[in-house]
Amino acid sequence: MPQRTLTITGVQTPGESAVSAPMLTAEGIQAVAPYLVELFKAALAESQGKDATP
């Protein structure tokens, strides 16, 4: 089973959690949401033994 990896990078200062990375703002989430939807759809299709491509 191929493994997909999603990497979200952000500058992390001491005492700051990874959740507050710059990308995890409303704008950042809206920017990556379509990719996350496709990623989850593909992963779900794979887990059900179906091809993820339309």
C-alpha distances in whole Angstrom, upper triangle without the diagonal:
4,6,10,13,16,19,22,25,29,32,32,36,37,37,35,31,28,29,32,30,32,29,29,32,33,33,29,28,29,28,24,24,23,20,19,19,17,14,15,15,12,10,12,12,8,9,12,10,12,12,13,15,19
4,7,10,13,16,20,22,26,29,30,33,35,35,33,30,26,27,29,28,29,26,26,30,30,30,27,25,26,25,21,22,21,17,17,18,15,12,14,14,11,10,13,12,9,11,14,12,13,12,12,14,18
4,6,10,13,16,19,23,26,26,30,31,31,29,26,22,23,26,24,26,23,23,27,27,27,24,22,24,23,19,20,19,16,15,16,14,11,12,14,11,9,13,13,10,12,15,14,15,15,14,16,20
4,7,10,13,16,20,23,24,28,29,29,27,24,20,20,23,21,23,20,20,23,24,24,20,19,20,19,15,16,16,12,11,13,12,8,10,12,10,8,12,13,11,13,16,16,16,15,13,15,18
4,6,10,13,16,19,20,24,25,26,23,20,17,17,20,18,19,17,17,21,22,22,18,17,19,18,14,15,16,12,11,14,13,10,12,14,13,11,15,16,15,16,19,19,20,18,16,18,21
4,7,10,13,17,18,21,23,24,21,18,14,15,17,15,16,13,14,17,18,18,14,13,16,14,11,12,13,10,9,12,12,9,11,14,13,12,15,17,16,17,21,21,21,20,17,19,22
4,6,10,13,14,18,20,21,18,16,12,13,15,12,13,11,12,16,18,17,13,13,16,14,11,14,15,12,11,15,15,12,15,18,17,16,19,21,20,21,24,25,25,24,21,22,25
4,7,10,12,15,18,18,15,13,9,10,11,8,10,7,9,12,15,14,10,11,14,12,10,12,15,12,12,15,16,14,16,19,19,18,21,23,23,23,27,28,27,26,23,25,27
4,7,9,13,15,16,13,12,9,10,11,7,8,8,10,13,16,15,12,13,16,14,13,16,18,16,15,19,20,18,19,23,22,22,25,27,26,27,30,31,31,30,27,28,30
4,6,10,13,14,11,10,8,9,8,5,6,7,9,11,15,14,11,13,16,15,14,17,20,18,18,21,22,21,22,25,26,25,27,30,30,30,33,34,34,33,30,31,33
4,7,10,12,9,10,9,11,9,6,7,10,12,13,17,17,14,16,19,18,18,21,23,22,21,25,26,24,26,29,29,28,31,34,33,33,37,38,38,37,33,35,37
4,7,8,6,7,7,10,8,7,9,12,12,15,18,19,16,18,21,20,20,22,25,23,22,26,28,25,26,30,30,29,31,34,34,34,37,38,39,38,35,36,39
4,6,5,8,9,12,10,10,12,15,15,17,20,21,19,21,24,24,23,25,28,27,26,29,31,29,30,34,34,32,35,38,37,37,40,42,42,41,38,40,42
4,5,8,10,13,12,12,15,18,18,19,23,24,22,23,27,27,26,28,31,30,28,32,33,31,32,35,36,34,36,39,38,38,41,43,44,43,40,42,44
4,7,10,12,11,12,15,18,17,18,22,24,22,22,26,26,26,27,31,29,28,31,33,31,31,35,35,33,35,38,38,37,40,42,43,43,40,42,44
4,7,8,7,8,11,14,13,15,18,20,18,19,22,23,22,23,27,26,24,27,30,27,28,31,32,30,32,36,35,35,38,40,40,40,37,39,41
4,5,6,8,11,13,11,14,17,19,17,17,20,21,20,21,24,23,21,24,27,24,24,28,29,27,29,32,32,31,34,36,37,36,34,36,38
4,5,5,9,10,9,12,15,17,14,14,18,18,17,18,21,20,18,21,23,21,21,25,26,24,26,29,29,28,31,33,34,33,30,32,34
4,5,9,9,7,10,13,14,12,12,15,16,15,16,19,19,16,19,22,20,20,23,24,23,25,28,28,27,30,32,33,32,29,31,33
4,6,8,6,8,11,13,11,12,15,16,15,17,20,20,18,21,24,22,22,26,27,26,28,31,31,31,33,35,35,35,32,33,35
4,5,6,8,12,12,10,11,15,14,14,16,19,18,17,20,22,21,22,25,26,25,27,30,30,30,33,34,34,33,30,32,34
4,5,6,10,10,8,10,13,12,13,15,18,18,17,20,22,21,22,26,26,26,28,31,31,31,34,36,35,34,31,32,33
4,6,8,8,5,7,10,9,9,12,14,14,14,17,19,18,19,22,23,23,25,27,28,28,31,32,32,30,27,28,30
4,7,8,5,6,9,10,10,11,14,14,13,16,18,17,18,21,23,22,24,27,27,27,30,32,31,30,27,28,30
4,5,5,6,8,10,11,12,15,16,15,17,20,20,20,23,25,25,26,29,30,30,32,34,34,33,29,30,31
4,6,5,6,9,10,10,14,15,14,16,19,19,20,22,24,24,25,28,29,30,32,34,33,32,28,29,30
4,6,5,6,9,10,13,14,14,16,18,19,20,22,24,25,26,28,29,30,32,34,33,31,28,28,29
4,5,5,6,8,11,12,12,14,16,17,18,20,22,22,24,26,27,28,30,32,31,29,25,26,27
4,5,5,6,9,10,9,11,14,14,15,17,19,19,21,23,24,25,27,29,28,27,23,24,25
4,6,5,8,10,10,11,14,15,16,17,19,20,21,23,25,26,28,29,28,27,23,23,24
4,6,7,8,10,12,13,14,16,17,19,20,22,23,25,26,28,29,27,26,22,22,23
4,6,5,6,9,10,11,12,14,15,16,18,20,21,22,24,26,24,23,19,20,21
4,5,5,6,9,10,10,12,14,15,16,18,20,21,22,24,23,22,18,19,19
4,5,5,6,9,10,11,12,14,15,17,18,20,21,23,21,19,15,16,16
4,5,5,6,9,10,11,12,14,15,16,18,20,21,19,18,14,14,16
4,5,5,6,8,10,10,12,14,15,16,18,20,19,18,14,15,17
4,5,5,6,9,10,10,12,14,15,17,18,17,16,12,14,14
4,5,5,6,8,10,10,12,14,15,16,14,13,9,10,11
4,6,5,6,9,10,11,12,14,15,14,13,10,11,14
4,5,5,6,8,10,10,12,14,13,13,10,13,14
4,5,5,6,9,10,11,12,11,10,7,10,11
4,5,5,6,9,10,10,9,8,5,8,10
4,5,5,6,9,10,10,10,8,11,14
4,5,5,6,9,9,10,8,12,14
4,5,5,6,5,6,5,9,11
4,5,5,5,6,7,10,13
4,5,8,10,10,14,16
4,6,9,10,13,15
4,7,9,12,14
4,6,9,10
4,6,8
4,6
4
